[in-house]
Amino acid sequence: MAERRDTRDPRIEEVIADIEQRIITVYPHAAFEVFEGEDPEGAYMRAIVDIEDPDAVTDLVVEPLLKLQIEERLPLYFIAARPAEASSDVAASLRRQRPYVAAEAGSR
């Protein structure tokens, strides 16, 4: 996915830089994508971090993000995600467990 940044408002760029710095300080191997979205319309920032609970990443940036959204009324939305490889590992694990769940359901 190509990175596209919303350059219409320099304040969004400042907050993006601040959010990236906050995350990299704790998760130095984080990757970022910034793109324009439509639902709701605005700039979207995705942080990709290889940790079990991506909500921990969101906790690092919630304050400046809310300030931007509420006080300054600028549309920047944040998504914390795991790398695709981690997601596929979880999916493979669930597929391995599925036969046992089906067998238990059939025995009732």
N, C-alpha and C positions, 0 to 999 in steps of 0.2 A: 504494500500500500504506500503510495507516494505521500509524502508529508506536504500538507498545504496549510499555511497559516493565514488567519484572518488579520489583515494588516489595516483594516478600516479604522481601528481605534488603538492608538499606541498604549493606552492603559491596559488593554487585554494582553499585549505583548509583555508588559512589565510584570503582570501577575503570572503569566505563563513562565517567565524566567524565574520568578520567585518560587513557584510551585516546583519546577524542575530542581532548583537548588535544595529545597527542603527535602525532597525525596532522595536525591543523589547523596546527600549527607548521610542518610541512614541506609540506603540501598544503592551502592555505587554502580551496580550493574543494571540499573533500570534503563529501559528504553522508552521513548516517547513518540507519540503521533499526535499531530494537531490537524484538525480538518473541520470543514464547515458541515453542519447538519441541518436538517429541516424539521425535526419533531422533538422538541421545539427548535425553531430557527436560531442559529447562533454558532459560536465556535465550540468545538469539542476537543478535549485533551484526554488522551488515553495514556496511562502509565502502565507499562508491562513489566511486572516484577515477579521473579520466580520465588514466591513464598506461598505458604499454604492458605493464608487468609488475606486476600487483597484488601479487605476493609481496614487493615492496619495502615495501609498506604493512604487511604482516604482520611483517616484520623489525623494524619500529618498536615493536611492541606485544607481542612474544612473551614477554618477561620478566614483566611484570605479569600477563599472562594465565595463564602457567604457575604463577605463585605462587598465584593465586586458585584455579586448578583443582586443584593438587597439595597445597599446604600448607594451604589453607583449605577445600578440598573443596567449593567452590561451583561450580555448573554455569553457566558463561558460555562461549559458543563464538563464535569470530570468523571472519568471512568477508570477504575483500577482493574487490571486483568492479569491473569497468569499467562505465561507463554503458551503458544499452541501445543508445544510438546507436552507440557504439564497437563493440559486439558485432555489430550489424547491418552495420556497415562491413566488419568482418572476414569475416562470412558472405558478403557481396556479392563481396568480393575472391576468396574461395574458389570461389564459383559461376562467376566469370569464368575462373578457372584450370582448372576441371574439364574442359572440352572437350579441352584439350591433354593432360591426363593420360589421358583415355579414348582419344584418338587414338594416343598412344604405346603404350598397352597393346594396342590392336588390331593394331599393326604387328609385334608379336613372334611 
